[in-house]
Amino acid sequence: MIHYSSIYGRSFSPGITLEEFANLPGDAVKHEVSLGVLIRLPPAKSLHALVANAALRIIQRFVEGRESVVLSEAGYVLCANPLIVRQPDISVLSKQRIRATSPDSYFHGAPELAIEVNLPSNDPEDKEVKIAQYLQYGAIQVWVLYPITEQVHVFRADGSTSILNASQTLDGGSVLPGFSIALSDLFTI
């Protein structure tokens, strides 16, 4: 039985296993694990959900007929020991990796592109840890969308970063070659 304690409004359980994680109840609460610690997050609030949905639709239209798939809140086992399981708001994964994954398991390693929507209520320390974990375990790019300031922070596997504002264009780099969108269009809901 998993027992939670509360820190910073989130629930934690030390030393959770992948089997325990996989058997958590489906209770509309988002769960992740960082270094063996279970993190219980509340459901997305309205702005977060709207921006994530808009980005998902835009990227889905682009990847149609290509060798990538866009997923919403898919689970990724980044590391088995200590256990790290993350669930990006949106992820882009190659069809080859999807075909290589059992239908009843989580994806192993980070997605090629992990996208997180960030609002002031999000824990900035956990966001930094997530970004580092995605990149450490194989992500080519991580995008963090900031709806309030209409910015996107782009983190790349080579260590480079970019901060884009509403007057600029976001491109897909090597993950989504040919993809580009004006940020003003991304944040128009």
N, C-alpha and C positions, 0 to 999 in steps of 0.2 A: 504494500500500500504506500502511495506517495503522500508525504505530508508537506504542506506548503508553509512558508513563513513569508511575511510581506516586508519588502524593502523598496522604498521609493515608489510605492503604489503598485508594484509588480510582485508576483509570487515566485519564489525560488525553492528548489529542492536539490540539495547537493548529491552528486554521484549517480544521477539517473542513467540507466542503461538504454540502449536503442530499443530493446524489447519493451521496457516499461514505457518509453516514449511512444512507441507505435501503438500501445494499448490504452493511451489516454482517451477519455471520453470525448466524443464529438459534440462539444457543448458551445459552439460558436465563439470559442475563445481561441485565439492564435497562440500556439506554443512554439518556442524555439529552445535550443540548448546551446550554451556557450561554455566550453571547457568543463562539461559535465554538470553544469548548473541549469536547471529548468527555469525558463523565463515564461511567464504567463502574461500575455498582452491582451488588452481589451479589444473588442471589434473596432474597426476603423470608423472614425467620425465622418460626417458628410463631405467636407472639403477633401479630405484624404481619399475617400472612395470615389468621388467625382473626378479628381485629377488622375488617379490610377486608372480608372475606367477609360478616360479620354486617351491617355497614353497607350493603353492596351489596344484600343480600336485603331489608332493611327498606325501603330507598328504592325498589327495583324494585317491591315490592308497592304502594307509594304511587303511583308514576307510571303504573301499568298503566292503559291507556285514555286517558291524557292526552297532551299535545303535547310531552312530554319523554322522553328515553331515558337510562338509567343505563348507563355503560360502565366496564369494568375495564381499567385500564392502556392506554387509547387514547393515540395519539401526537398532539400538537398542535404545529404550527409557529407559535410565537408571533411570531417575527420572522425575516425572511430575511437581513438584513445589519445587524449581525452575527447569525449563525444562533443561534436559540434554539429548541430542541425539548424539550418537557417531556412527561412521561408520568405524570399524577397517578394515585394508587392507584385513585381512583374519580372519575368526572366525570359531570355532568349536562349534557346538550346538547339543544337544541330539535330536533324532527324536521325543521323547516324547514332548519336548518343541515346536518343529516345528508343530506337530499335534495339539497342544493346541493354536496355534496362527492363527487368522483369516488371510486368504490370502491377504486381503487388509489393513493390519496394519503392524506396526513395531513390532519387537520382544521386549518384556518387560523384563527388567533386562539385565545384562551383559551376553555375551556368556560364556560358560565354559572356553574357551581359546580364548583370543584376541591376534592377532599378528599384529604388526606394523613394517613397514620398515622405518628406520631412515637414513636420509642423512644430510650432514652439513647444507643444506638450511632449514631444519625443525626447528621450534621454540622449543628450549629445555624446556622452561617453560611450554608450552602447552603439550609437551610429558609427562612431570612429572604429570601434572594435569590429563591427560587422563589415565595414569597408575593407579593413585590413584582412579579415578572414576570407572574404570573397576573393581578393587578389592573391593571397597566399595559397589558396587551394584551387587556383586555375582560372578565375575570371579574367577575361581580356580587358573588359571595361566595367565600371560601376558608375551609374548615373544616380545622383541624388537630386530629386526635384523639390524645389522650395516654392510652393504655391503663393505664399504670402509676399515674398520679394520677387517672384517670377524669375527665379534664377535656376540654373542647373549646374551642379558641380560634377565634372567628369574626372574620374580617376582611372588611370590606365596601368596595365601590368608592367610597363616599362618604368613606372614611377612618376610619369608626368601627370599633371593635373591642369584643368581649365575651369574657370568660373565664367559662365555665360549669362548674360542678362537678356531681358525681353526684346532688345533691339537686335539680337544676334541670332545666328542659325546653328542648330545642333545637327551634327552629321554622325553617321553610324560607324565611321572608321572602318577597321578591318572586320568587325563583327557584322555590320549591316552595310556593306559597300553600296554606295549609291543613295542611301537614305539621307534625307535632310529635311528639317522642319524649322520654320521660324518659331522661336520660343513664344512669341505673342500668340501664335496659333495653338500651341500646346496648352497654354493656360487659359484659353477661351473655352468656357464651359457653357 
